[in-house]
Amino acid sequence: MEFLFTHLQPGSVVPFYCDTDSMFVGLTNSRPRTEDMTTEEKLRALYDPIVRPDMKDSWESKWKDWFVTTDSVHDQRKPGKLKGIMHRV
């Protein structure tokens, strides 16, 4: 969560539920997503619009270390990466 709070605009991410192995967050100001988008494109649609301008370079260099961005088994099974289902509410 600290990575998100450091890199995203204040108030743009709200944790709704967290425990030892999961979290559910609400985001503001995301772009629309479609079924034909890749996992990375969907994540970019969610997060890129709310990255702090002064943290863009840091975000670009680190965000793939924090999120599963591909369908590869290695990426999906890497400990510590945020994996998830991206639903619209």
N, C-alpha and C positions, 0 to 999 in steps of 0.2 A: 504494500500500500504506500510505503514511503516514496517509492519511485514515482507512482502516479501523482501523489500530492506535491512532489518537488517539481515535476515537469508540466503538470496541467494547470490551467487557469483556476484560481481560487473559486470554489463553489461549483465547479463544472463536473466533479465526481463526488458521489455520495455513497458510502458503503451502507448497504441495507442489512447484510448478514455476513458474518465472518466466523469461522471456527478454525480448528487446527488444519483442515485440509480443503477448505472451500471458502469462496466469498461471492457475494452478489453485489454488483454496483449499479448505480444509476448514473447516466451521463447526460449532459446537455449539449445542444448545438451540434449534433451529429449529421452527417450527410446521408441521404438515402442509400440503401443497399439492395442488391438484386441477387437472385439465386445463381446467376451465371458468374458472379464475381468469385475470385480466388479468396482463400482465407486471408491472405495479406491485404488484398483490396478491401475486404469487409472491415478488417481492423483499422486500416487507414481511414475509411469513411467514418468510423466511430471516433477515433482519437485525434487524427491530424487537425480537425477544426478547433480543438480545445487545448492544443499544446501552447504553452506560454511562448510568446515571440522570442524572449531572451533565452529560452531553453531549446530552441529548434535544433541547433547543432548537436547538443548533448542527446536529445531525444533520438535523432537520426542515427547516432553512433551506438546507442544502447538498447533501443526498444526491442529489437529482435532477440536480445539476450533475456528478455522478460516475458515475451509472448510466443506461443506456438504460431508460426506464420506459414507453415507448409503442411502437406499431408504425409511427409516422411515419418517413418516410425521413429527414427533417431530424434527428430524434433519433438514429436508428440510424447515421447517417453522420457525426455530430459528432465531431471528433477529441478524444481524451483521455477519452472516456466508456468505462466498463467495459461491454462487451457480452458476452453469453455464453449458454451453454446451461446450464440449471440441472438437474442430474441428482441423483438420490438414489443413495447407495451403501449 
